[in-house]
Each structure stands twice: as C-alpha cells, then as structure tokens.
C-alpha cells in the first residue's frame, strides 16, 4: 500500500510538472506578444513625435512670414 501511495504522489508531481511546462510556454508567448505590442507603441510614439516637430517647424515658418508681412505693411 505504501508503494501505491508513492505512485499516486509521483503521478500528481508529474501532472504538476506538465502544467508548469505549459504555463512556461504560455508565459513565453505572452512575453513575446507584449514585447511586440510595446515595440508598436514605441514606433507610433516616435511617429507622433516627428509629426509634432514637423508641425512646430511649419508654425515657426508661418510666424516668420507673418512678421515679414507685418513689417512690410508697417503694422509692427
């Protein structure tokens, strides 16, 4: 009877080990997905940053043109 208890315990340990292996694979997949999503967010953020810099450059150019027109018209 002692040997059958040992066999039951060993069987449960084997099942637990299999579950842990499956969980490890799932966590690896989850980590890979999270890294991919993080990279996508970084790319989008970089694109938005570049767009903001571009817009600020255009706004600066418009401001200079307005100042030039104001000087020509004697407004300033």
PDB file with one MODEL, atoms N, CA, C and O in Angstrom:
MODEL        1
ATOM      1  N   UNK A   1       0.824  -1.193   0.000  1.00  0.00           N
ATOM      2  CA  UNK A   1       0.000   0.000   0.000  1.00  0.00           C
ATOM      3  C   UNK A   1       0.869   1.259   0.000  1.00  0.00           C
ATOM      4  O   UNK A   1       0.511   2.267  -0.608  1.00  0.00           O
ATOM      5  N   UNK A   2       2.006   1.194   0.681  1.00  0.00           N
ATOM      6  CA  UNK A   2       2.908   2.334   0.691  1.00  0.00           C
ATOM      7  C   UNK A   2       3.407   2.671  -0.698  1.00  0.00           C
ATOM      8  O   UNK A   2       3.590   3.840  -1.037  1.00  0.00           O
ATOM      9  N   UNK A   3       3.626   1.639  -1.502  1.00  0.00           N
ATOM     10  CA  UNK A   3       4.111   1.863  -2.862  1.00  0.00           C
ATOM     11  C   UNK A   3       3.025   2.494  -3.733  1.00  0.00           C
ATOM     12  O   UNK A   3       3.339   3.306  -4.603  1.00  0.00           O
ATOM     13  N   UNK A   4       1.776   2.146  -3.523  1.00  0.00           N
ATOM     14  CA  UNK A   4       0.702   2.746  -4.313  1.00  0.00           C
ATOM     15  C   UNK A   4       0.531   4.217  -3.939  1.00  0.00           C
ATOM     16  O   UNK A   4       0.196   5.029  -4.802  1.00  0.00           O
ATOM     17  N   UNK A   5       0.753   4.578  -2.677  1.00  0.00           N
ATOM     18  CA  UNK A   5       0.704   5.993  -2.268  1.00  0.00           C
ATOM     19  C   UNK A   5       1.842   6.743  -2.948  1.00  0.00           C
ATOM     20  O   UNK A   5       1.656   7.854  -3.445  1.00  0.00           O
ATOM     21  N   UNK A   6       3.028   6.125  -2.965  1.00  0.00           N
ATOM     22  CA  UNK A   6       4.164   6.747  -3.646  1.00  0.00           C
ATOM     23  C   UNK A   6       3.858   6.959  -5.123  1.00  0.00           C
ATOM     24  O   UNK A   6       4.176   8.009  -5.681  1.00  0.00           O
ATOM     25  N   UNK A   7       3.244   5.970  -5.753  1.00  0.00           N
ATOM     26  CA  UNK A   7       2.887   6.090  -7.168  1.00  0.00           C
ATOM     27  C   UNK A   7       1.875   7.206  -7.397  1.00  0.00           C
ATOM     28  O   UNK A   7       1.971   7.937  -8.383  1.00  0.00           O
ATOM     29  N   UNK A   8       0.905   7.344  -6.492  1.00  0.00           N
ATOM     30  CA  UNK A   8      -0.079   8.430  -6.607  1.00  0.00           C
ATOM     31  C   UNK A   8       0.602   9.789  -6.474  1.00  0.00           C
ATOM     32  O   UNK A   8       0.310  10.714  -7.231  1.00  0.00           O
ATOM     33  N   UNK A   9       1.508   9.901  -5.511  1.00  0.00           N
ATOM     34  CA  UNK A   9       2.226  11.163  -5.309  1.00  0.00           C
ATOM     35  C   UNK A   9       3.083  11.472  -6.535  1.00  0.00           C
ATOM     36  O   UNK A   9       3.092  12.604  -7.019  1.00  0.00           O
ATOM     37  N   UNK A  10       3.799  10.470  -7.034  1.00  0.00           N
ATOM     38  CA  UNK A  10       4.633  10.676  -8.221  1.00  0.00           C
ATOM     39  C   UNK A  10       3.797  11.067  -9.437  1.00  0.00           C
ATOM     40  O   UNK A  10       4.213  11.909 -10.233  1.00  0.00           O
ATOM     41  N   UNK A  11       2.638  10.468  -9.579  1.00  0.00           N
ATOM     42  CA  UNK A  11       1.744  10.814 -10.693  1.00  0.00           C
ATOM     43  C   UNK A  11       1.279  12.262 -10.575  1.00  0.00           C
ATOM     44  O   UNK A  11       1.241  12.986 -11.569  1.00  0.00           O
ATOM     45  N   UNK A  12       0.929  12.680  -9.376  1.00  0.00           N
ATOM     46  CA  UNK A  12       0.496  14.066  -9.167  1.00  0.00           C
ATOM     47  C   UNK A  12       1.648  15.032  -9.453  1.00  0.00           C
ATOM     48  O   UNK A  12       1.450  16.085 -10.060  1.00  0.00           O
ATOM     49  N   UNK A  13       2.842  14.665  -9.013  1.00  0.00           N
ATOM     50  CA  UNK A  13       4.006  15.512  -9.289  1.00  0.00           C
ATOM     51  C   UNK A  13       4.280  15.604 -10.789  1.00  0.00           C
ATOM     52  O   UNK A  13       4.658  16.667 -11.282  1.00  0.00           O
ATOM     53  N   UNK A  14       4.097  14.518 -11.510  1.00  0.00           N
ATOM     54  CA  UNK A  14       4.278  14.524 -12.960  1.00  0.00           C
ATOM     55  C   UNK A  14       3.262  15.454 -13.615  1.00  0.00           C
ATOM     56  O   UNK A  14       3.604  16.219 -14.518  1.00  0.00           O
ATOM     57  N   UNK A  15       2.020  15.387 -13.161  1.00  0.00           N
ATOM     58  CA  UNK A  15       0.973  16.261 -13.709  1.00  0.00           C
ATOM     59  C   UNK A  15       1.275  17.727 -13.410  1.00  0.00           C
ATOM     60  O   UNK A  15       1.093  18.597 -14.262  1.00  0.00           O
ATOM     61  N   UNK A  16       1.736  17.986 -12.199  1.00  0.00           N
ATOM     62  CA  UNK A  16       2.086  19.364 -11.836  1.00  0.00           C
ATOM     63  C   UNK A  16       3.229  19.862 -12.720  1.00  0.00           C
ATOM     64  O   UNK A  16       3.198  20.997 -13.197  1.00  0.00           O
ATOM     65  N   UNK A  17       4.225  19.026 -12.935  1.00  0.00           N
ATOM     66  CA  UNK A  17       5.359  19.392 -13.783  1.00  0.00           C
ATOM     67  C   UNK A  17       4.893  19.700 -15.209  1.00  0.00           C
ATOM     68  O   UNK A  17       5.359  20.665 -15.816  1.00  0.00           O
ATOM     69  N   UNK A  18       3.991  18.900 -15.740  1.00  0.00           N
ATOM     70  CA  UNK A  18       3.452  19.151 -17.086  1.00  0.00           C
ATOM     71  C   UNK A  18       2.698  20.478 -17.133  1.00  0.00           C
ATOM     72  O   UNK A  18       2.832  21.242 -18.089  1.00  0.00           O
ATOM     73  N   UNK A  19       1.906  20.744 -16.095  1.00  0.00           N
ATOM     74  CA  UNK A  19       1.185  22.020 -16.032  1.00  0.00           C
ATOM     75  C   UNK A  19       2.159  23.191 -16.010  1.00  0.00           C
ATOM     76  O   UNK A  19       1.944  24.197 -16.687  1.00  0.00           O
ATOM     77  N   UNK A  20       3.219  23.062 -15.237  1.00  0.00           N
ATOM     78  CA  UNK A  20       4.211  24.135 -15.156  1.00  0.00           C
ATOM     79  C   UNK A  20       4.906  24.359 -16.496  1.00  0.00           C
ATOM     80  O   UNK A  20       5.193  25.499 -16.863  1.00  0.00           O
ATOM     81  N   UNK A  21       5.177  23.286 -17.224  1.00  0.00           N
ATOM     82  CA  UNK A  21       5.786  23.426 -18.548  1.00  0.00           C
ATOM     83  C   UNK A  21       4.852  24.168 -19.494  1.00  0.00           C
ATOM     84  O   UNK A  21       5.285  25.043 -20.243  1.00  0.00           O
ATOM     85  N   UNK A  22       3.556  23.815 -19.458  1.00  0.00           N
ATOM     86  CA  UNK A  22       2.577  24.505 -20.313  1.00  0.00           C
ATOM     87  C   UNK A  22       2.481  25.981 -19.932  1.00  0.00           C
ATOM     88  O   UNK A  22       2.408  26.848 -20.803  1.00  0.00           O
ATOM     89  N   UNK A  23       2.480  26.260 -18.644  1.00  0.00           N
ATOM     90  CA  UNK A  23       2.420  27.651 -18.196  1.00  0.00           C
ATOM     91  C   UNK A  23       3.657  28.415 -18.659  1.00  0.00           C
ATOM     92  O   UNK A  23       3.556  29.575 -19.058  1.00  0.00           O
ATOM     93  N   UNK A  24       4.815  27.775 -18.607  1.00  0.00           N
ATOM     94  CA  UNK A  24       6.049  28.417 -19.044  1.00  0.00           C
ATOM     95  C   UNK A  24       5.965  28.795 -20.518  1.00  0.00           C
ATOM     96  O   UNK A  24       6.375  29.889 -20.907  1.00  0.00           O
ATOM     97  N   UNK A  25       5.430  27.887 -21.339  1.00  0.00           N
ATOM     98  CA  UNK A  25       5.274  28.168 -22.769  1.00  0.00           C
ATOM     99  C   UNK A  25       4.296  29.325 -22.965  1.00  0.00           C
ATOM    100  O   UNK A  25       4.544  30.217 -23.777  1.00  0.00           O
ATOM    101  N   UNK A  26       3.200  29.313 -22.234  1.00  0.00           N
ATOM    102  CA  UNK A  26       2.205  30.396 -22.354  1.00  0.00           C
ATOM    103  C   UNK A  26       2.802  31.734 -21.939  1.00  0.00           C
ATOM    104  O   UNK A  26       2.554  32.754 -22.583  1.00  0.00           O
ATOM    105  N   UNK A  27       3.590  31.734 -20.864  1.00  0.00           N
ATOM    106  CA  UNK A  27       4.216  32.983 -20.425  1.00  0.00           C
ATOM    107  C   UNK A  27       5.232  33.480 -21.449  1.00  0.00           C
ATOM    108  O   UNK A  27       5.354  34.686 -21.663  1.00  0.00           O
ATOM    109  N   UNK A  28       5.959  32.566 -22.083  1.00  0.00           N
ATOM    110  CA  UNK A  28       6.890  32.972 -23.140  1.00  0.00           C
ATOM    111  C   UNK A  28       6.144  33.603 -24.304  1.00  0.00           C
ATOM    112  O   UNK A  28       6.580  34.617 -24.850  1.00  0.00           O
ATOM    113  N   UNK A  29       5.009  33.000 -24.689  1.00  0.00           N
ATOM    114  CA  UNK A  29       4.200  33.564 -25.773  1.00  0.00           C
ATOM    115  C   UNK A  29       3.649  34.928 -25.379  1.00  0.00           C
ATOM    116  O   UNK A  29       3.658  35.862 -26.181  1.00  0.00           O
ATOM    117  N   UNK A  30       3.171  35.041 -24.151  1.00  0.00           N
ATOM    118  CA  UNK A  30       2.639  36.314 -23.667  1.00  0.00           C
ATOM    119  C   UNK A  30       3.724  37.383 -23.658  1.00  0.00           C
ATOM    120  O   UNK A  30       3.481  38.523 -24.055  1.00  0.00           O
ATOM    121  N   UNK A  31       4.912  37.018 -23.210  1.00  0.00           N
ATOM    122  CA  UNK A  31       6.016  37.975 -23.189  1.00  0.00           C
ATOM    123  C   UNK A  31       6.358  38.439 -24.600  1.00  0.00           C
ATOM    124  O   UNK A  31       6.590  39.627 -24.824  1.00  0.00           O
ATOM    125  N   UNK A  32       6.389  37.514 -25.545  1.00  0.00           N
ATOM    126  CA  UNK A  32       6.687  37.875 -26.932  1.00  0.00           C
ATOM    127  C   UNK A  32       5.618  38.819 -27.484  1.00  0.00           C
ATOM    128  O   UNK A  32       5.941  39.791 -28.168  1.00  0.00           O
ATOM    129  N   UNK A  33       4.351  38.536 -27.189  1.00  0.00           N
ATOM    130  CA  UNK A  33       3.261  39.410 -27.647  1.00  0.00           C
ATOM    131  C   UNK A  33       3.360  40.790 -27.013  1.00  0.00           C
ATOM    132  O   UNK A  33       3.158  41.802 -27.684  1.00  0.00           O
ATOM    133  N   UNK A  34       3.667  40.829 -25.729  1.00  0.00           N
ATOM    134  CA  UNK A  34       3.775  42.119 -25.039  1.00  0.00           C
ATOM    135  C   UNK A  34       4.938  42.936 -25.599  1.00  0.00           C
ATOM    136  O   UNK A  34       4.827  44.150 -25.768  1.00  0.00           O
ATOM    137  N   UNK A  35       6.045  42.267 -25.882  1.00  0.00           N
ATOM    138  CA  UNK A  35       7.193  42.974 -26.470  1.00  0.00           C
ATOM    139  C   UNK A  35       6.833  43.531 -27.851  1.00  0.00           C
ATOM    140  O   UNK A  35       7.209  44.655 -28.186  1.00  0.00           O
ATOM    141  N   UNK A  36       6.117  42.758 -28.639  1.00  0.00           N
ATOM    142  CA  UNK A  36       5.712  43.219 -29.969  1.00  0.00           C
ATOM    143  C   UNK A  36       4.786  44.426 -29.856  1.00  0.00           C
ATOM    144  O   UNK A  36       4.937  45.399 -30.595  1.00  0.00           O
ATOM    145  N   UNK A  37       3.829  44.365 -28.934  1.00  0.00           N
ATOM    146  CA  UNK A  37       2.917  45.495 -28.748  1.00  0.00           C
ATOM    147  C   UNK A  37       3.671  46.720 -28.243  1.00  0.00           C
ATOM    148  O   UNK A  37       3.386  47.842 -28.662  1.00  0.00           O
ATOM    149  N   UNK A  38       4.628  46.512 -27.347  1.00  0.00           N
ATOM    150  CA  UNK A  38       5.422  47.623 -26.832  1.00  0.00           C
ATOM    151  C   UNK A  38       6.223  48.269 -27.961  1.00  0.00           C
ATOM    152  O   UNK A  38       6.324  49.494 -28.035  1.00  0.00           O
ATOM    153  N   UNK A  39       6.792  47.441 -28.837  1.00  0.00           N
ATOM    154  CA  UNK A  39       7.530  47.975 -29.981  1.00  0.00           C
ATOM    155  C   UNK A  39       6.609  48.776 -30.897  1.00  0.00           C
ATOM    156  O   UNK A  39       7.011  49.812 -31.426  1.00  0.00           O
ATOM    157  N   UNK A  40       5.376  48.303 -31.087  1.00  0.00           N
ATOM    158  CA  UNK A  40       4.407  49.042 -31.905  1.00  0.00           C
ATOM    159  C   UNK A  40       4.095  50.400 -31.287  1.00  0.00           C
ATOM    160  O   UNK A  40       4.021  51.408 -31.990  1.00  0.00           O
ATOM    161  N   UNK A  41       3.913  50.420 -29.974  1.00  0.00           N
ATOM    162  CA  UNK A  41       3.618  51.681 -29.282  1.00  0.00           C
ATOM    163  C   UNK A  41       4.803  52.636 -29.409  1.00  0.00           C
ATOM    164  O   UNK A  41       4.620  53.831 -29.640  1.00  0.00           O
ATOM    165  N   UNK A  42       6.016  52.107 -29.260  1.00  0.00           N
ATOM    166  CA  UNK A  42       7.208  52.950 -29.405  1.00  0.00           C
ATOM    167  C   UNK A  42       7.285  53.542 -30.807  1.00  0.00           C
ATOM    168  O   UNK A  42       7.631  54.712 -30.971  1.00  0.00           O
ATOM    169  N   UNK A  43       6.965  52.742 -31.809  1.00  0.00           N
ATOM    170  CA  UNK A  43       7.006  53.230 -33.189  1.00  0.00           C
ATOM    171  C   UNK A  43       5.971  54.328 -33.403  1.00  0.00           C
ATOM    172  O   UNK A  43       6.255  55.348 -34.032  1.00  0.00           O
ATOM    173  N   UNK A  44       4.772  54.113 -32.878  1.00  0.00           N
ATOM    174  CA  UNK A  44       3.727  55.141 -33.004  1.00  0.00           C
ATOM    175  C   UNK A  44       4.134  56.420 -32.294  1.00  0.00           C
ATOM    176  O   UNK A  44       3.936  57.514 -32.823  1.00  0.00           O
ATOM    177  N   UNK A  45       4.698  56.293 -31.112  1.00  0.00           N
ATOM    178  CA  UNK A  45       5.138  57.467 -30.357  1.00  0.00           C
ATOM    179  C   UNK A  45       6.218  58.217 -31.123  1.00  0.00           C
ATOM    180  O   UNK A  45       6.208  59.447 -31.178  1.00  0.00           O
ATOM    181  N   UNK A  46       7.143  57.481 -31.710  1.00  0.00           N
ATOM    182  CA  UNK A  46       8.194  58.127 -32.497  1.00  0.00           C
ATOM    183  C   UNK A  46       7.584  58.878 -33.679  1.00  0.00           C
ATOM    184  O   UNK A  46       7.991  60.000 -33.982  1.00  0.00           O
ATOM    185  N   UNK A  47       6.609  58.260 -34.344  1.00  0.00           N
ATOM    186  CA  UNK A  47       5.939  58.922 -35.461  1.00  0.00           C
ATOM    187  C   UNK A  47       5.222  60.192 -35.031  1.00  0.00           C
ATOM    188  O   UNK A  47       5.285  61.211 -35.718  1.00  0.00           O
ATOM    189  N   UNK A  48       4.540  60.128 -33.890  1.00  0.00           N
ATOM    190  CA  UNK A  48       3.840  61.317 -33.390  1.00  0.00           C
ATOM    191  C   UNK A  48       4.833  62.409 -33.009  1.00  0.00           C
ATOM    192  O   UNK A  48       4.589  63.591 -33.252  1.00  0.00           O
ATOM    193  N   UNK A  49       5.952  62.012 -32.412  1.00  0.00           N
ATOM    194  CA  UNK A  49       6.972  62.991 -32.041  1.00  0.00           C
ATOM    195  C   UNK A  49       7.507  63.696 -33.279  1.00  0.00           C
ATOM    196  O   UNK A  49       7.654  64.918 -33.287  1.00  0.00           O
ATOM    197  N   UNK A  50       7.799  62.931 -34.321  1.00  0.00           N
ATOM    198  CA  UNK A  50       8.308  63.529 -35.555  1.00  0.00           C
ATOM    199  C   UNK A  50       7.264  64.452 -36.183  1.00  0.00           C
ATOM    200  O   UNK A  50       7.608  65.503 -36.725  1.00  0.00           O
ATOM    201  N   UNK A  51       5.997  64.064 -36.112  1.00  0.00           N
ATOM    202  CA  UNK A  51       4.936  64.898 -36.659  1.00  0.00           C
ATOM    203  C   UNK A  51       4.844  66.221 -35.891  1.00  0.00           C
ATOM    204  O   UNK A  51       4.657  67.278 -36.494  1.00  0.00           O
ATOM    205  N   UNK A  52       4.973  66.162 -34.577  1.00  0.00           N
ATOM    206  CA  UNK A  52       4.910  67.381 -33.765  1.00  0.00           C
ATOM    207  C   UNK A  52       6.076  68.302 -34.102  1.00  0.00           C
ATOM    208  O   UNK A  52       5.895  69.512 -34.234  1.00  0.00           O
ATOM    209  N   UNK A  53       7.278  67.731 -34.243  1.00  0.00           N
ATOM    210  CA  UNK A  53       8.424  68.559 -34.622  1.00  0.00           C
ATOM    211  C   UNK A  53       8.209  69.183 -35.991  1.00  0.00           C
ATOM    212  O   UNK A  53       8.537  70.351 -36.200  1.00  0.00           O
ATOM    213  N   UNK A  54       7.662  68.415 -36.925  1.00  0.00           N
ATOM    214  CA  UNK A  54       7.378  68.949 -38.251  1.00  0.00           C
ATOM    215  C   UNK A  54       6.370  70.083 -38.202  1.00  0.00           C
ATOM    216  O   UNK A  54       6.549  71.111 -38.854  1.00  0.00           O
ATOM    217  N   UNK A  55       5.311  69.894 -37.428  1.00  0.00           N
ATOM    218  CA  UNK A  55       4.295  70.949 -37.295  1.00  0.00           C
ATOM    219  C   UNK A  55       4.870  72.197 -36.636  1.00  0.00           C
ATOM    220  O   UNK A  55       4.546  73.315 -37.036  1.00  0.00           O
ATOM    221  N   UNK A  56       5.714  72.013 -35.636  1.00  0.00           N
ATOM    222  CA  UNK A  56       6.299  73.186 -34.974  1.00  0.00           C
ATOM    223  C   UNK A  56       7.200  73.940 -35.946  1.00  0.00           C
ATOM    224  O   UNK A  56       7.271  75.168 -35.885  1.00  0.00           O
ATOM    225  N   UNK A  57       7.880  73.244 -36.829  1.00  0.00           N
ATOM    226  CA  UNK A  57       8.710  73.888 -37.839  1.00  0.00           C
ATOM    227  C   UNK A  57       7.845  74.703 -38.799  1.00  0.00           C
ATOM    228  O   UNK A  57       8.174  75.843 -39.127  1.00  0.00           O
ATOM    229  N   UNK A  58       6.739  74.112 -39.246  1.00  0.00           N
ATOM    230  CA  UNK A  58       5.824  74.817 -40.158  1.00  0.00           C
ATOM    231  C   UNK A  58       5.237  76.045 -39.472  1.00  0.00           C
ATOM    232  O   UNK A  58       5.145  77.110 -40.084  1.00  0.00           O
ATOM    233  N   UNK A  59       4.840  75.910 -38.215  1.00  0.00           N
ATOM    234  CA  UNK A  59       4.276  77.046 -37.472  1.00  0.00           C
ATOM    235  C   UNK A  59       5.316  78.152 -37.336  1.00  0.00           C
ATOM    236  O   UNK A  59       4.989  79.332 -37.460  1.00  0.00           O
ATOM    237  N   UNK A  60       6.567  77.774 -37.083  1.00  0.00           N
ATOM    238  CA  UNK A  60       7.640  78.769 -36.995  1.00  0.00           C
ATOM    239  C   UNK A  60       7.828  79.509 -38.305  1.00  0.00           C
ATOM    240  O   UNK A  60       8.026  80.724 -38.311  1.00  0.00           O
ATOM    241  N   UNK A  61       7.768  78.781 -39.426  1.00  0.00           N
ATOM    242  CA  UNK A  61       7.907  79.417 -40.738  1.00  0.00           C
ATOM    243  C   UNK A  61       6.743  80.365 -41.013  1.00  0.00           C
ATOM    244  O   UNK A  61       6.945  81.461 -41.536  1.00  0.00           O
ATOM    245  N   UNK A  62       5.540  79.952 -40.666  1.00  0.00           N
ATOM    246  CA  UNK A  62       4.365  80.819 -40.858  1.00  0.00           C
ATOM    247  C   UNK A  62       4.509  82.075 -40.014  1.00  0.00           C
ATOM    248  O   UNK A  62       4.199  83.173 -40.476  1.00  0.00           O
ATOM    249  N   UNK A  63       4.976  81.921 -38.782  1.00  0.00           N
ATOM    250  CA  UNK A  63       5.161  83.071 -37.893  1.00  0.00           C
ATOM    251  C   UNK A  63       6.161  84.061 -38.496  1.00  0.00           C
ATOM    252  O   UNK A  63       5.939  85.271 -38.453  1.00  0.00           O
ATOM    253  N   UNK A  64       7.250  83.555 -39.052  1.00  0.00           N
ATOM    254  CA  UNK A  64       8.243  84.444 -39.680  1.00  0.00           C
ATOM    255  C   UNK A  64       7.645  85.164 -40.879  1.00  0.00           C
ATOM    256  O   UNK A  64       7.909  86.348 -41.086  1.00  0.00           O
ATOM    257  N   UNK A  65       6.842  84.459 -41.671  1.00  0.00           N
ATOM    258  CA  UNK A  65       6.214  85.090 -42.835  1.00  0.00           C
ATOM    259  C   UNK A  65       5.230  86.175 -42.407  1.00  0.00           C
ATOM    260  O   UNK A  65       5.169  87.243 -43.016  1.00  0.00           O
ATOM    261  N   UNK A  66       4.462  85.895 -41.357  1.00  0.00           N
ATOM    262  CA  UNK A  66       3.505  86.892 -40.857  1.00  0.00           C
ATOM    263  C   UNK A  66       4.258  88.120 -40.362  1.00  0.00           C
ATOM    264  O   UNK A  66       3.847  89.249 -40.631  1.00  0.00           O
ATOM    265  N   UNK A  67       5.357  87.910 -39.643  1.00  0.00           N
ATOM    266  CA  UNK A  67       6.159  89.043 -39.172  1.00  0.00           C
ATOM    267  C   UNK A  67       6.690  89.854 -40.349  1.00  0.00           C
ATOM    268  O   UNK A  67       6.704  91.084 -40.304  1.00  0.00           O
ATOM    269  N   UNK A  68       7.128  89.164 -41.402  1.00  0.00           N
ATOM    270  CA  UNK A  68       7.639  89.857 -42.588  1.00  0.00           C
ATOM    271  C   UNK A  68       6.533  90.692 -43.246  1.00  0.00           C
ATOM    272  O   UNK A  68       6.761  91.841 -43.627  1.00  0.00           O
ATOM    273  N   UNK A  69       5.344  90.111 -43.375  1.00  0.00           N
ATOM    274  CA  UNK A  69       4.217  90.844 -43.964  1.00  0.00           C
ATOM    275  C   UNK A  69       3.853  92.038 -43.083  1.00  0.00           C
ATOM    276  O   UNK A  69       3.571  93.120 -43.596  1.00  0.00           O
ATOM    277  N   UNK A  70       3.858  91.853 -41.770  1.00  0.00           N
ATOM    278  CA  UNK A  70       3.546  92.955 -40.851  1.00  0.00           C
ATOM    279  C   UNK A  70       4.565  94.079 -40.986  1.00  0.00           C
ATOM    280  O   UNK A  70       4.204  95.255 -40.942  1.00  0.00           O
ATOM    281  N   UNK A  71       5.835  93.723 -41.152  1.00  0.00           N
ATOM    282  CA  UNK A  71       6.862  94.753 -41.343  1.00  0.00           C
ATOM    283  C   UNK A  71       6.617  95.520 -42.635  1.00  0.00           C
ATOM    284  O   UNK A  71       6.723  96.746 -42.666  1.00  0.00           O
ATOM    285  N   UNK A  72       6.290  94.798 -43.699  1.00  0.00           N
ATOM    286  CA  UNK A  72       6.034  95.441 -44.991  1.00  0.00           C
ATOM    287  C   UNK A  72       4.830  96.375 -44.924  1.00  0.00           C
ATOM    288  O   UNK A  72       4.807  97.424 -45.568  1.00  0.00           O
ATOM    289  N   UNK A  73       3.824  95.980 -44.131  1.00  0.00           N
ATOM    290  CA  UNK A  73       2.617  96.795 -44.017  1.00  0.00           C
ATOM    291  C   UNK A  73       2.756  97.872 -42.947  1.00  0.00           C
ATOM    292  O   UNK A  73       1.882  98.726 -42.805  1.00  0.00           O
ATOM    293  N   UNK A  74       3.838  97.834 -42.204  1.00  0.00           N
ATOM    294  CA  UNK A  74       4.061  98.824 -41.155  1.00  0.00           C
ATOM    295  C   UNK A  74       3.217  98.588 -39.917  1.00  0.00           C
ATOM    296  O   UNK A  74       2.963  99.522 -39.156  1.00  0.00           O
ATOM    297  N   UNK A  75       2.788  97.380 -39.708  1.00  0.00           N
ATOM    298  CA  UNK A  75       1.950  97.062 -38.551  1.00  0.00           C
ATOM    299  C   UNK A  75       2.796  96.984 -37.288  1.00  0.00           C
ATOM    300  O   UNK A  75       2.325  97.344 -36.209  1.00  0.00           O
ATOM    301  N   UNK A  76       4.008  96.530 -37.401  1.00  0.00           N
ATOM    302  CA  UNK A  76       4.866  96.408 -36.216  1.00  0.00           C
ATOM    303  C   UNK A  76       5.760  97.584 -36.075  1.00  0.00           C
ATOM    304  O   UNK A  76       6.550  97.650 -35.133  1.00  0.00           O
TER     305      UNK A  76
ENDMDL
END
